[in-house]
Structure formats: C-alpha cells, structure tokens
C-alpha cells in the first residue's frame, strides 16, 4: 500500500512520461513536490491505465462520437435550457414555456403553460403557476446550467416568477452562458445566438416568427403557443450544438471528475481523459503545470504549485 494517495494531476504526469524509466519519473515527481514513489508504484499506475485504456477503446467504437464515452455513460447533470415569456420583465409577463435537453441524452423536451389542466382558469398574470413547478423540479436537478443570455435573463426571470407565486426559489448552480463567452472571449460583432451559430456553422435556425404569432401567443392563443414551442426547441438545438464548440472557452464549468465521480482526470470541456502537458501557467508568485485536452482543445492547469521553495523565498 502507498503511504499517500495519488492525486489526479500526479497520475497524469506519471502517465505522460511512460516513455521514460520508472526511476526517472519517480525523481521528476519528487522534484515537482509530489510524495516520493517507488519504481513499482509508478509501474502499477501505468499498468492500471493500460487496462482502462483497453476497456475504453472498445466503448469508443460503439459511441456516436458526439461526446466522449465516459460522459455518455456517466451523464453529468448538465442542463441546456431556454425559456419563452410574454414580456421581458417578470412584472409584466409570465413564462410561456421552457425547452431543454440533458447532456448525454438525445431527447429535446419542453414544458408549456398549456400542458396543465385548469391553466386557462387562472388569471392571466398567474398562468405560469403550474409550468413553473415543473421547471423548478427540472432546474433543481441540474448540476450545471447552459443557456444563452440565461444568467441575465432566463434564470432571473424564473427566479422572479417563483417569488411572485410564493414557490421555493430555484438554485443557482455553475452556469455556462454562451452570450458571456461570445461577448468577452470572441469578437464577432453581434453576440446573438443566431450570429454565433451562423459564424460557427452550427445548426441553422429557422426564420424568425412573424410578430403577430408572438402577440397572439402572449394573449394565450394555443395554436400560436405551439408554433413558439417549435421555435423554442430549435433554439435549444442550436444552443446544444454551439455549446459543443464553445465549451473549451467555458470557465464556469466545474471539474468533470466531480460531476461524474471519476478518479481519472477528465477534461472539463468535454469529459475526455486525453489530456496532455503543455507548458506552464504563471501567476505573480506561482508556476503551475498547464494541460490541454487533445479532444476539444480546452486548456487547464494543475492545482499544485511548481515553484521551487528556494525561489519562492526570494520573490
Ligand atoms: Zn476536452
């Protein structure tokens, strides 16, 4: 038995140096500040990895290649969502519907005001009462939310409407907002979903609906609500496909290991375990190992500082 547990980063470093001798790797790890390891401990980690690799290789073939197999299997609770409302302000409008999809599941789903018995017996200003209860349940299950302008609009709107109806408030888990990514990490003029999707050549959106359809849906015309529902689902599809491209830029997403309970280090952008060492990340007083995912390209950095104690004393 080992004296100290192997950290994920330490394992990655050991695995990336499989072309070296076990003794050399042990020395290198110790120099980097990791616990001292025997040669056989290093070889054991290599061996474990080889077995895992053999097992995953078979799974990859069966995969639809959309997302790596580990994520497909473990299904982290990442929720892609979009809402439609009758007004931009929760004081003057209600939620009409929420379209959504769970990461790793194929199906796009929607919950709408008109799905519930007795919805039209409620006063107009209270008509989202039933749908909000379901939305509350769905959002409460999510470990990560993904939307477009959803931090500023969708989440706040739902929260306001829950408070209005005296329903329990919704949680605020880590939230990936593709509008935020486009605004602060890209330079494409308009940060609308349509413009981003066009730029990234993702799912093409349908033409926008004529204004009278929206006005009639806002007045609770059931046929028009159905048309808006199609539009809302299309937005979630676009959201999903453009997020797959933008995930390497997402800062809000937690470590995938935590989301799927894996001890193997996984890329937080896509869940792949094919992560390699690529240079270092420097702060004013620390140096960290930098990594890049070989599947989606996302950059990350190690947790432990690599700054030599002697150097640190003189900083
Ligand atoms: Zn990745």
py3Dmol code that shows the C-alpha trace and the ligand (Angstrom):
import py3Dmol

protein = """\
ATOM      1  CA  UNK A   1       0.000   0.000   0.000  1.00  0.00           C
ATOM      2  CA  UNK A   2       1.081   3.521  -0.778  1.00  0.00           C
ATOM      3  CA  UNK A   3       1.676   5.939   2.040  1.00  0.00           C
ATOM      4  CA  UNK A   4      -0.093   8.752   0.230  1.00  0.00           C
ATOM      5  CA  UNK A   5      -2.929   8.596  -2.292  1.00  0.00           C
ATOM      6  CA  UNK A   6      -2.094   9.586  -5.836  1.00  0.00           C
ATOM      7  CA  UNK A   7      -3.597  12.897  -6.895  1.00  0.00           C
ATOM      8  CA  UNK A   8      -5.100  13.090 -10.382  1.00  0.00           C
ATOM      9  CA  UNK A   9      -2.508  15.585 -11.559  1.00  0.00           C
ATOM     10  CA  UNK A  10       0.307  13.411 -10.289  1.00  0.00           C
ATOM     11  CA  UNK A  11      -1.156  10.439 -12.141  1.00  0.00           C
ATOM     12  CA  UNK A  12      -1.394  12.470 -15.339  1.00  0.00           C
ATOM     13  CA  UNK A  13       2.251  13.455 -15.076  1.00  0.00           C
ATOM     14  CA  UNK A  14       3.287   9.849 -14.446  1.00  0.00           C
ATOM     15  CA  UNK A  15       1.187   8.658 -17.379  1.00  0.00           C
ATOM     16  CA  UNK A  16       2.522  11.240 -19.755  1.00  0.00           C
ATOM     17  CA  UNK A  17       6.051  10.107 -19.068  1.00  0.00           C
ATOM     18  CA  UNK A  18       5.559   6.463 -19.900  1.00  0.00           C
ATOM     19  CA  UNK A  19       8.381   6.660 -22.425  1.00  0.00           C
ATOM     20  CA  UNK A  20      10.850   7.235 -19.566  1.00  0.00           C
ATOM     21  CA  UNK A  21      12.192   4.832 -16.953  1.00  0.00           C
ATOM     22  CA  UNK A  22      10.107   4.429 -13.784  1.00  0.00           C
ATOM     23  CA  UNK A  23      13.092   5.629 -11.733  1.00  0.00           C
ATOM     24  CA  UNK A  24      13.356   8.842 -13.783  1.00  0.00           C
ATOM     25  CA  UNK A  25       9.637   9.526 -13.379  1.00  0.00           C
ATOM     26  CA  UNK A  26       9.882   8.995  -9.622  1.00  0.00           C
ATOM     27  CA  UNK A  27      12.714  11.522  -9.467  1.00  0.00           C
ATOM     28  CA  UNK A  28      10.861  14.028 -11.609  1.00  0.00           C
ATOM     29  CA  UNK A  29       7.714  13.775  -9.490  1.00  0.00           C
ATOM     30  CA  UNK A  30       9.694  14.278  -6.333  1.00  0.00           C
ATOM     31  CA  UNK A  31      11.390  17.329  -7.799  1.00  0.00           C
ATOM     32  CA  UNK A  32       7.946  18.722  -8.611  1.00  0.00           C
ATOM     33  CA  UNK A  33       6.989  18.422  -4.969  1.00  0.00           C
ATOM     34  CA  UNK A  34       4.980  15.200  -5.100  1.00  0.00           C
ATOM     35  CA  UNK A  35       5.459  12.428  -2.489  1.00  0.00           C
ATOM     36  CA  UNK A  36       8.359  10.057  -3.064  1.00  0.00           C
ATOM     37  CA  UNK A  37       7.290   6.973  -5.039  1.00  0.00           C
ATOM     38  CA  UNK A  38       8.854   3.601  -5.601  1.00  0.00           C
ATOM     39  CA  UNK A  39       9.503   2.323  -9.137  1.00  0.00           C
ATOM     40  CA  UNK A  40       6.890  -0.384  -8.691  1.00  0.00           C
ATOM     41  CA  UNK A  41       4.283   2.197  -7.621  1.00  0.00           C
ATOM     42  CA  UNK A  42       4.881   4.092 -10.861  1.00  0.00           C
ATOM     43  CA  UNK A  43       4.637   0.885 -12.908  1.00  0.00           C
ATOM     44  CA  UNK A  44       1.395  -0.001 -11.146  1.00  0.00           C
ATOM     45  CA  UNK A  45      -0.166   3.313 -12.247  1.00  0.00           C
ATOM     46  CA  UNK A  46       0.987   2.670 -15.822  1.00  0.00           C
ATOM     47  CA  UNK A  47      -0.476  -0.807 -15.715  1.00  0.00           C
ATOM     48  CA  UNK A  48      -3.841   0.385 -14.340  1.00  0.00           C
ATOM     49  CA  UNK A  49      -4.005   2.938 -17.107  1.00  0.00           C
ATOM     50  CA  UNK A  50      -3.321   0.366 -19.816  1.00  0.00           C
ATOM     51  CA  UNK A  51      -6.164  -1.830 -18.574  1.00  0.00           C
ATOM     52  CA  UNK A  52      -8.530   1.155 -18.503  1.00  0.00           C
ATOM     53  CA  UNK A  53      -7.438   2.169 -21.973  1.00  0.00           C
ATOM     54  CA  UNK A  54      -8.141  -1.281 -23.373  1.00  0.00           C
ATOM     55  CA  UNK A  55     -11.621  -1.159 -21.881  1.00  0.00           C
ATOM     56  CA  UNK A  56     -12.429   2.325 -23.170  1.00  0.00           C
ATOM     57  CA  UNK A  57     -11.187   1.620 -26.685  1.00  0.00           C
ATOM     58  CA  UNK A  58     -13.988  -0.864 -27.228  1.00  0.00           C
ATOM     59  CA  UNK A  59     -16.590   1.622 -25.993  1.00  0.00           C
ATOM     60  CA  UNK A  60     -15.418   4.376 -28.324  1.00  0.00           C
ATOM     61  CA  UNK A  61     -16.305   2.294 -31.374  1.00  0.00           C
ATOM     62  CA  UNK A  62     -19.910   1.972 -30.243  1.00  0.00           C
ATOM     63  CA  UNK A  63     -20.079   5.658 -29.447  1.00  0.00           C
ATOM     64  CA  UNK A  64     -21.829   8.122 -31.737  1.00  0.00           C
ATOM     65  CA  UNK A  65     -18.664  10.235 -31.346  1.00  0.00           C
ATOM     66  CA  UNK A  66     -20.726  13.270 -30.378  1.00  0.00           C
ATOM     67  CA  UNK A  67     -19.312  13.245 -26.860  1.00  0.00           C
ATOM     68  CA  UNK A  68     -16.645  11.004 -25.350  1.00  0.00           C
ATOM     69  CA  UNK A  69     -17.810   7.707 -23.939  1.00  0.00           C
ATOM     70  CA  UNK A  70     -17.221   8.470 -20.280  1.00  0.00           C
ATOM     71  CA  UNK A  71     -19.581  11.415 -20.393  1.00  0.00           C
ATOM     72  CA  UNK A  72     -22.098   9.500 -22.427  1.00  0.00           C
ATOM     73  CA  UNK A  73     -22.140   6.813 -19.761  1.00  0.00           C
ATOM     74  CA  UNK A  74     -21.954   8.817 -16.575  1.00  0.00           C
ATOM     75  CA  UNK A  75     -24.355  11.537 -17.679  1.00  0.00           C
ATOM     76  CA  UNK A  76     -23.344  14.585 -15.680  1.00  0.00           C
ATOM     77  CA  UNK A  77     -26.440  16.628 -14.907  1.00  0.00           C
ATOM     78  CA  UNK A  78     -25.787  19.433 -17.383  1.00  0.00           C
ATOM     79  CA  UNK A  79     -28.995  21.144 -18.471  1.00  0.00           C
ATOM     80  CA  UNK A  80     -29.283  23.102 -21.732  1.00  0.00           C
ATOM     81  CA  UNK A  81     -32.350  25.299 -21.493  1.00  0.00           C
ATOM     82  CA  UNK A  82     -34.252  28.221 -22.965  1.00  0.00           C
ATOM     83  CA  UNK A  83     -37.466  29.917 -21.919  1.00  0.00           C
ATOM     84  CA  UNK A  84     -40.064  31.982 -23.783  1.00  0.00           C
ATOM     85  CA  UNK A  85     -42.011  34.633 -21.928  1.00  0.00           C
ATOM     86  CA  UNK A  86     -44.824  37.060 -22.659  1.00  0.00           C
ATOM     87  CA  UNK A  87     -42.690  40.083 -21.674  1.00  0.00           C
ATOM     88  CA  UNK A  88     -39.067  40.893 -20.914  1.00  0.00           C
ATOM     89  CA  UNK A  89     -39.966  41.926 -17.370  1.00  0.00           C
ATOM     90  CA  UNK A  90     -41.337  39.487 -14.816  1.00  0.00           C
ATOM     91  CA  UNK A  91     -43.614  42.233 -13.504  1.00  0.00           C
ATOM     92  CA  UNK A  92     -45.444  42.451 -16.821  1.00  0.00           C
ATOM     93  CA  UNK A  93     -45.164  38.946 -18.141  1.00  0.00           C
ATOM     94  CA  UNK A  94     -45.303  35.238 -17.442  1.00  0.00           C
ATOM     95  CA  UNK A  95     -43.236  32.256 -18.552  1.00  0.00           C
ATOM     96  CA  UNK A  96     -44.839  30.507 -21.516  1.00  0.00           C
ATOM     97  CA  UNK A  97     -42.518  27.510 -21.743  1.00  0.00           C
ATOM     98  CA  UNK A  98     -39.106  26.009 -21.172  1.00  0.00           C
ATOM     99  CA  UNK A  99     -37.319  23.906 -23.799  1.00  0.00           C
ATOM    100  CA  UNK A 100     -34.446  21.741 -22.532  1.00  0.00           C
ATOM    101  CA  UNK A 101     -32.085  18.854 -23.101  1.00  0.00           C
ATOM    102  CA  UNK A 102     -29.865  16.933 -20.701  1.00  0.00           C
ATOM    103  CA  UNK A 103     -26.256  16.367 -21.679  1.00  0.00           C
ATOM    104  CA  UNK A 104     -25.740  12.817 -22.931  1.00  0.00           C
ATOM    105  CA  UNK A 105     -29.438  12.334 -23.691  1.00  0.00           C
ATOM    106  CA  UNK A 106     -30.795  12.591 -27.209  1.00  0.00           C
ATOM    107  CA  UNK A 107     -34.229  13.928 -26.494  1.00  0.00           C
ATOM    108  CA  UNK A 108     -35.273  17.569 -26.599  1.00  0.00           C
ATOM    109  CA  UNK A 109     -38.175  18.263 -24.266  1.00  0.00           C
ATOM    110  CA  UNK A 110     -40.499  21.112 -23.491  1.00  0.00           C
ATOM    111  CA  UNK A 111     -42.921  22.107 -20.730  1.00  0.00           C
ATOM    112  CA  UNK A 112     -45.573  24.718 -21.576  1.00  0.00           C
ATOM    113  CA  UNK A 113     -48.294  26.632 -19.729  1.00  0.00           C
ATOM    114  CA  UNK A 114     -50.954  24.918 -21.799  1.00  0.00           C
ATOM    115  CA  UNK A 115     -49.858  21.404 -20.750  1.00  0.00           C
ATOM    116  CA  UNK A 116     -51.659  21.607 -17.415  1.00  0.00           C
ATOM    117  CA  UNK A 117     -55.280  21.051 -16.680  1.00  0.00           C
ATOM    118  CA  UNK A 118     -57.015  24.194 -15.499  1.00  0.00           C
ATOM    119  CA  UNK A 119     -54.322  26.543 -16.833  1.00  0.00           C
ATOM    120  CA  UNK A 120     -56.916  28.754 -18.530  1.00  0.00           C
ATOM    121  CA  UNK A 121     -58.964  29.058 -15.379  1.00  0.00           C
ATOM    122  CA  UNK A 122     -56.166  31.010 -13.743  1.00  0.00           C
ATOM    123  CA  UNK A 123     -55.941  34.777 -14.051  1.00  0.00           C
ATOM    124  CA  UNK A 124     -53.694  35.802 -16.941  1.00  0.00           C
ATOM    125  CA  UNK A 125     -50.996  37.133 -14.597  1.00  0.00           C
ATOM    126  CA  UNK A 126     -50.916  33.769 -12.749  1.00  0.00           C
ATOM    127  CA  UNK A 127     -50.940  31.408 -15.698  1.00  0.00           C
ATOM    128  CA  UNK A 128     -47.348  30.200 -15.330  1.00  0.00           C
ATOM    129  CA  UNK A 129     -48.084  28.763 -11.883  1.00  0.00           C
ATOM    130  CA  UNK A 130     -48.233  25.092 -12.935  1.00  0.00           C
ATOM    131  CA  UNK A 131     -45.430  25.128 -15.503  1.00  0.00           C
ATOM    132  CA  UNK A 132     -43.116  26.840 -13.011  1.00  0.00           C
ATOM    133  CA  UNK A 133     -43.474  23.946 -10.611  1.00  0.00           C
ATOM    134  CA  UNK A 134     -42.172  21.529 -13.240  1.00  0.00           C
ATOM    135  CA  UNK A 135     -39.443  23.948 -14.305  1.00  0.00           C
ATOM    136  CA  UNK A 136     -38.431  24.225 -10.675  1.00  0.00           C
ATOM    137  CA  UNK A 137     -38.077  20.484 -10.408  1.00  0.00           C
ATOM    138  CA  UNK A 138     -36.019  20.203 -13.615  1.00  0.00           C
ATOM    139  CA  UNK A 139     -33.675  23.069 -12.755  1.00  0.00           C
ATOM    140  CA  UNK A 140     -33.190  21.799  -9.212  1.00  0.00           C
ATOM    141  CA  UNK A 141     -31.839  18.535 -10.629  1.00  0.00           C
ATOM    142  CA  UNK A 142     -29.137  20.280 -12.680  1.00  0.00           C
ATOM    143  CA  UNK A 143     -25.519  20.494 -11.506  1.00  0.00           C
ATOM    144  CA  UNK A 144     -24.676  22.883 -14.344  1.00  0.00           C
ATOM    145  CA  UNK A 145     -26.920  25.167 -16.405  1.00  0.00           C
ATOM    146  CA  UNK A 146     -26.199  26.112 -20.016  1.00  0.00           C
ATOM    147  CA  UNK A 147     -28.036  28.837 -21.886  1.00  0.00           C
ATOM    148  CA  UNK A 148     -27.706  31.990 -23.945  1.00  0.00           C
ATOM    149  CA  UNK A 149     -28.019  35.267 -22.054  1.00  0.00           C
ATOM    150  CA  UNK A 150     -29.599  32.979 -19.494  1.00  0.00           C
ATOM    151  CA  UNK A 151     -27.657  34.260 -16.493  1.00  0.00           C
ATOM    152  CA  UNK A 152     -29.073  37.700 -17.040  1.00  0.00           C
ATOM    153  CA  UNK A 153     -32.479  36.792 -18.384  1.00  0.00           C
ATOM    154  CA  UNK A 154     -33.833  33.237 -18.092  1.00  0.00           C
ATOM    155  CA  UNK A 155     -32.553  32.443 -14.604  1.00  0.00           C
ATOM    156  CA  UNK A 156     -33.591  35.795 -13.144  1.00  0.00           C
ATOM    157  CA  UNK A 157     -36.986  35.675 -14.820  1.00  0.00           C
ATOM    158  CA  UNK A 158     -37.745  32.201 -13.458  1.00  0.00           C
ATOM    159  CA  UNK A 159     -36.492  33.236 -10.023  1.00  0.00           C
ATOM    160  CA  UNK A 160     -38.733  36.320 -10.033  1.00  0.00           C
ATOM    161  CA  UNK A 161     -41.770  34.343 -11.103  1.00  0.00           C
ATOM    162  CA  UNK A 162     -41.146  31.720  -8.379  1.00  0.00           C
ATOM    163  CA  UNK A 163     -41.020  34.500  -5.797  1.00  0.00           C
ATOM    164  CA  UNK A 164     -44.180  36.014  -7.246  1.00  0.00           C
ATOM    165  CA  UNK A 165     -46.054  32.724  -6.860  1.00  0.00           C
ATOM    166  CA  UNK A 166     -44.510  32.078  -3.416  1.00  0.00           C
ATOM    167  CA  UNK A 167     -42.886  28.930  -4.810  1.00  0.00           C
ATOM    168  CA  UNK A 168     -39.482  27.852  -3.447  1.00  0.00           C
ATOM    169  CA  UNK A 169     -36.618  29.685  -5.150  1.00  0.00           C
ATOM    170  CA  UNK A 170     -34.502  27.903  -7.770  1.00  0.00           C
ATOM    171  CA  UNK A 171     -30.842  27.091  -7.057  1.00  0.00           C
ATOM    172  CA  UNK A 172     -28.004  28.913  -8.758  1.00  0.00           C
ATOM    173  CA  UNK A 173     -25.522  26.211  -9.833  1.00  0.00           C
ATOM    174  CA  UNK A 174     -22.480  26.906 -12.059  1.00  0.00           C
ATOM    175  CA  UNK A 175     -23.875  28.460 -15.208  1.00  0.00           C
ATOM    176  CA  UNK A 176     -22.301  28.484 -18.679  1.00  0.00           C
ATOM    177  CA  UNK A 177     -23.679  31.437 -20.628  1.00  0.00           C
ATOM    178  CA  UNK A 178     -22.679  31.398 -24.297  1.00  0.00           C
ATOM    179  CA  UNK A 179     -23.590  35.093 -24.631  1.00  0.00           C
ATOM    180  CA  UNK A 180     -20.981  35.846 -21.973  1.00  0.00           C
ATOM    181  CA  UNK A 181     -18.389  33.714 -23.793  1.00  0.00           C
ATOM    182  CA  UNK A 182     -19.096  35.479 -27.098  1.00  0.00           C
ATOM    183  CA  UNK A 183     -19.039  38.936 -25.530  1.00  0.00           C
ATOM    184  CA  UNK A 184     -15.835  38.558 -23.530  1.00  0.00           C
ATOM    185  CA  UNK A 185     -13.807  35.985 -25.413  1.00  0.00           C
ATOM    186  CA  UNK A 186     -14.755  36.472 -29.069  1.00  0.00           C
ATOM    187  CA  UNK A 187     -15.056  39.400 -31.469  1.00  0.00           C
ATOM    188  CA  UNK A 188     -17.916  38.743 -33.850  1.00  0.00           C
ATOM    189  CA  UNK A 189     -19.999  41.916 -33.631  1.00  0.00           C
ATOM    190  CA  UNK A 190     -23.426  40.735 -32.580  1.00  0.00           C
ATOM    191  CA  UNK A 191     -23.476  38.228 -29.731  1.00  0.00           C
ATOM    192  CA  UNK A 192     -26.922  36.925 -30.579  1.00  0.00           C
ATOM    193  CA  UNK A 193     -27.374  33.175 -30.723  1.00  0.00           C
ATOM    194  CA  UNK A 194     -28.217  33.449 -34.409  1.00  0.00           C
ATOM    195  CA  UNK A 195     -24.999  35.261 -35.221  1.00  0.00           C
ATOM    196  CA  UNK A 196     -22.826  32.894 -33.182  1.00  0.00           C
ATOM    197  CA  UNK A 197     -24.496  29.824 -34.710  1.00  0.00           C
ATOM    198  CA  UNK A 198     -24.011  31.224 -38.203  1.00  0.00           C
ATOM    199  CA  UNK A 199     -20.401  32.081 -37.507  1.00  0.00           C
ATOM    200  CA  UNK A 200     -19.653  28.610 -36.098  1.00  0.00           C
ATOM    201  CA  UNK A 201     -21.682  26.921 -38.860  1.00  0.00           C
ATOM    202  CA  UNK A 202     -23.803  25.167 -36.223  1.00  0.00           C
ATOM    203  CA  UNK A 203     -27.457  24.206 -36.577  1.00  0.00           C
ATOM    204  CA  UNK A 204     -29.148  26.748 -38.770  1.00  0.00           C
ATOM    205  CA  UNK A 205     -32.000  28.463 -37.078  1.00  0.00           C
ATOM    206  CA  UNK A 206     -35.345  28.815 -38.758  1.00  0.00           C
ATOM    207  CA  UNK A 207     -36.505  32.225 -39.917  1.00  0.00           C
ATOM    208  CA  UNK A 208     -37.862  34.260 -37.061  1.00  0.00           C
ATOM    209  CA  UNK A 209     -41.576  34.037 -36.470  1.00  0.00           C
ATOM    210  CA  UNK A 210     -43.811  36.905 -37.594  1.00  0.00           C
ATOM    211  CA  UNK A 211     -44.621  39.368 -34.850  1.00  0.00           C
ATOM    212  CA  UNK A 212     -48.361  38.594 -34.848  1.00  0.00           C
ATOM    213  CA  UNK A 213     -47.613  34.990 -33.815  1.00  0.00           C
ATOM    214  CA  UNK A 214     -45.768  36.271 -30.751  1.00  0.00           C
ATOM    215  CA  UNK A 215     -48.530  38.716 -29.932  1.00  0.00           C
ATOM    216  CA  UNK A 216     -51.185  36.010 -30.171  1.00  0.00           C
ATOM    217  CA  UNK A 217     -49.085  33.601 -28.088  1.00  0.00           C
ATOM    218  CA  UNK A 218     -48.720  36.341 -25.498  1.00  0.00           C
ATOM    219  CA  UNK A 219     -52.513  36.518 -25.465  1.00  0.00           C
ATOM    220  CA  UNK A 220     -52.525  32.725 -24.860  1.00  0.00           C
ATOM    221  CA  UNK A 221     -53.630  31.583 -28.310  1.00  0.00           C
ATOM    222  CA  UNK A 222     -52.933  27.837 -28.106  1.00  0.00           C
ATOM    223  CA  UNK A 223     -52.077  27.348 -31.766  1.00  0.00           C
ATOM    224  CA  UNK A 224     -49.526  30.159 -31.659  1.00  0.00           C
ATOM    225  CA  UNK A 225     -48.073  28.792 -28.412  1.00  0.00           C
ATOM    226  CA  UNK A 226     -47.433  25.516 -30.289  1.00  0.00           C
ATOM    227  CA  UNK A 227     -45.601  27.445 -33.014  1.00  0.00           C
ATOM    228  CA  UNK A 228     -43.488  29.241 -30.408  1.00  0.00           C
ATOM    229  CA  UNK A 229     -42.754  25.841 -28.828  1.00  0.00           C
ATOM    230  CA  UNK A 230     -41.221  24.617 -32.111  1.00  0.00           C
ATOM    231  CA  UNK A 231     -39.140  27.759 -32.225  1.00  0.00           C
ATOM    232  CA  UNK A 232     -38.049  27.334 -28.601  1.00  0.00           C
ATOM    233  CA  UNK A 233     -36.957  23.722 -29.223  1.00  0.00           C
ATOM    234  CA  UNK A 234     -34.992  24.842 -32.262  1.00  0.00           C
ATOM    235  CA  UNK A 235     -33.199  27.352 -30.029  1.00  0.00           C
ATOM    236  CA  UNK A 236     -32.251  24.576 -27.592  1.00  0.00           C
ATOM    237  CA  UNK A 237     -30.890  22.513 -30.515  1.00  0.00           C
ATOM    238  CA  UNK A 238     -28.795  25.434 -31.666  1.00  0.00           C
ATOM    239  CA  UNK A 239     -27.740  26.074 -28.085  1.00  0.00           C
ATOM    240  CA  UNK A 240     -26.628  22.483 -27.705  1.00  0.00           C
ATOM    241  CA  UNK A 241     -24.599  22.345 -30.892  1.00  0.00           C
ATOM    242  CA  UNK A 242     -22.922  25.712 -30.462  1.00  0.00           C
ATOM    243  CA  UNK A 243     -22.075  24.915 -26.845  1.00  0.00           C
ATOM    244  CA  UNK A 244     -20.178  21.829 -28.010  1.00  0.00           C
ATOM    245  CA  UNK A 245     -17.913  24.232 -29.926  1.00  0.00           C
ATOM    246  CA  UNK A 246     -17.661  26.849 -27.167  1.00  0.00           C
ATOM    247  CA  UNK A 247     -17.145  24.546 -24.176  1.00  0.00           C
ATOM    248  CA  UNK A 248     -13.321  24.876 -24.383  1.00  0.00           C
ATOM    249  CA  UNK A 249     -13.855  28.556 -23.519  1.00  0.00           C
ATOM    250  CA  UNK A 250     -16.277  27.965 -20.655  1.00  0.00           C
ATOM    251  CA  UNK A 251     -14.864  28.968 -17.286  1.00  0.00           C
ATOM    252  CA  UNK A 252     -17.946  28.312 -15.215  1.00  0.00           C
ATOM    253  CA  UNK A 253     -17.968  24.548 -15.609  1.00  0.00           C
ATOM    254  CA  UNK A 254     -16.641  22.541 -12.637  1.00  0.00           C
ATOM    255  CA  UNK A 255     -14.241  19.622 -12.962  1.00  0.00           C
ATOM    256  CA  UNK A 256     -15.913  16.818 -14.857  1.00  0.00           C
ATOM    257  CA  UNK A 257     -14.383  14.348 -12.373  1.00  0.00           C
ATOM    258  CA  UNK A 258     -16.566  15.812  -9.659  1.00  0.00           C
ATOM    259  CA  UNK A 259     -19.666  15.736 -11.832  1.00  0.00           C
ATOM    260  CA  UNK A 260     -19.337  12.077 -12.748  1.00  0.00           C
ATOM    261  CA  UNK A 261     -17.498  10.789  -9.666  1.00  0.00           C
ATOM    262  CA  UNK A 262     -14.417   9.748 -11.583  1.00  0.00           C
ATOM    263  CA  UNK A 263     -10.961   9.433 -10.092  1.00  0.00           C
ATOM    264  CA  UNK A 264      -9.450   9.728 -13.558  1.00  0.00           C
ATOM    265  CA  UNK A 265      -8.687  13.308 -14.593  1.00  0.00           C
ATOM    266  CA  UNK A 266     -11.228  14.366 -17.225  1.00  0.00           C
ATOM    267  CA  UNK A 267     -11.329  17.494 -19.350  1.00  0.00           C
ATOM    268  CA  UNK A 268     -13.997  19.854 -18.030  1.00  0.00           C
ATOM    269  CA  UNK A 269     -14.853  20.921 -21.570  1.00  0.00           C
ATOM    270  CA  UNK A 270     -15.752  17.528 -22.979  1.00  0.00           C
ATOM    271  CA  UNK A 271     -15.038  14.832 -20.406  1.00  0.00           C
ATOM    272  CA  UNK A 272     -12.209  13.282 -22.399  1.00  0.00           C
ATOM    273  CA  UNK A 273      -9.302  11.774 -20.461  1.00  0.00           C
ATOM    274  CA  UNK A 274      -6.881  12.523 -23.285  1.00  0.00           C
ATOM    275  CA  UNK A 275      -5.244  15.495 -21.576  1.00  0.00           C
ATOM    276  CA  UNK A 276      -1.583  16.374 -22.151  1.00  0.00           C
ATOM    277  CA  UNK A 277       1.029  18.606 -20.553  1.00  0.00           C
ATOM    278  CA  UNK A 278       1.525  21.827 -22.493  1.00  0.00           C
ATOM    279  CA  UNK A 279       3.808  24.418 -20.906  1.00  0.00           C
ATOM    280  CA  UNK A 280       3.145  26.253 -17.671  1.00  0.00           C
ATOM    281  CA  UNK A 281       0.750  28.764 -16.228  1.00  0.00           C
ATOM    282  CA  UNK A 282       2.365  31.620 -14.324  1.00  0.00           C
ATOM    283  CA  UNK A 283       0.897  33.916 -11.708  1.00  0.00           C
ATOM    284  CA  UNK A 284       2.885  36.589  -9.857  1.00  0.00           C
ATOM    285  CA  UNK A 285       4.254  34.133  -7.327  1.00  0.00           C
ATOM    286  CA  UNK A 286       3.449  30.686  -8.636  1.00  0.00           C
ATOM    287  CA  UNK A 287       4.083  28.372 -11.525  1.00  0.00           C
ATOM    288  CA  UNK A 288       1.632  25.586 -12.411  1.00  0.00           C
ATOM    289  CA  UNK A 289       1.622  22.767 -14.925  1.00  0.00           C
ATOM    290  CA  UNK A 290      -0.593  23.668 -17.853  1.00  0.00           C
ATOM    291  CA  UNK A 291      -2.612  21.000 -19.705  1.00  0.00           C
ATOM    292  CA  UNK A 292      -4.521  20.820 -22.933  1.00  0.00           C
ATOM    293  CA  UNK A 293      -7.305  18.423 -23.870  1.00  0.00           C
ATOM    294  CA  UNK A 294      -6.449  16.585 -27.075  1.00  0.00           C
ATOM    295  CA  UNK A 295     -10.143  16.101 -27.856  1.00  0.00           C
ATOM    296  CA  UNK A 296     -11.735  19.569 -27.541  1.00  0.00           C
ATOM    297  CA  UNK A 297      -8.651  21.738 -27.063  1.00  0.00           C
ATOM    298  CA  UNK A 298      -9.607  23.176 -23.666  1.00  0.00           C
ATOM    299  CA  UNK A 299      -6.713  24.465 -21.553  1.00  0.00           C
ATOM    300  CA  UNK A 300      -6.469  23.824 -17.833  1.00  0.00           C
ATOM    301  CA  UNK A 301      -3.813  23.963 -15.160  1.00  0.00           C
ATOM    302  CA  UNK A 302      -2.641  21.797 -12.287  1.00  0.00           C
ATOM    303  CA  UNK A 303      -3.617  22.528  -8.711  1.00  0.00           C
ATOM    304  CA  UNK A 304      -0.220  22.301  -7.116  1.00  0.00           C
ATOM    305  CA  UNK A 305       2.391  24.983  -7.457  1.00  0.00           C
ATOM    306  CA  UNK A 306       5.650  24.005  -9.126  1.00  0.00           C
ATOM    307  CA  UNK A 307       7.518  26.997  -7.757  1.00  0.00           C
ATOM    308  CA  UNK A 308      10.732  25.924  -6.101  1.00  0.00           C
ATOM    309  CA  UNK A 309      10.697  26.726  -2.367  1.00  0.00           C
ATOM    310  CA  UNK A 310      14.114  28.364  -2.677  1.00  0.00           C
ATOM    311  CA  UNK A 311      12.915  30.640  -5.484  1.00  0.00           C
ATOM    312  CA  UNK A 312       9.707  31.441  -3.639  1.00  0.00           C
ATOM    313  CA  UNK A 313      11.694  32.690  -0.648  1.00  0.00           C
ATOM    314  CA  UNK A 314      13.246  35.354  -2.862  1.00  0.00           C
ATOM    315  CA  UNK A 315      10.055  36.564  -4.530  1.00  0.00           C
TER     316      UNK A 315
END
"""
ligand_1 = """\
1
ZN
Zn -11.880 18.394 -23.742
"""
view = py3Dmol.view(width=600, height=400)
view.addModel(protein, "pdb")
view.setStyle({"model": 0}, {"cartoon": {"style": "trace"}})
view.addModel(ligand_1, "xyz")
view.setStyle({"model": 1}, {"stick": {}})
view.zoomTo()
view.show()
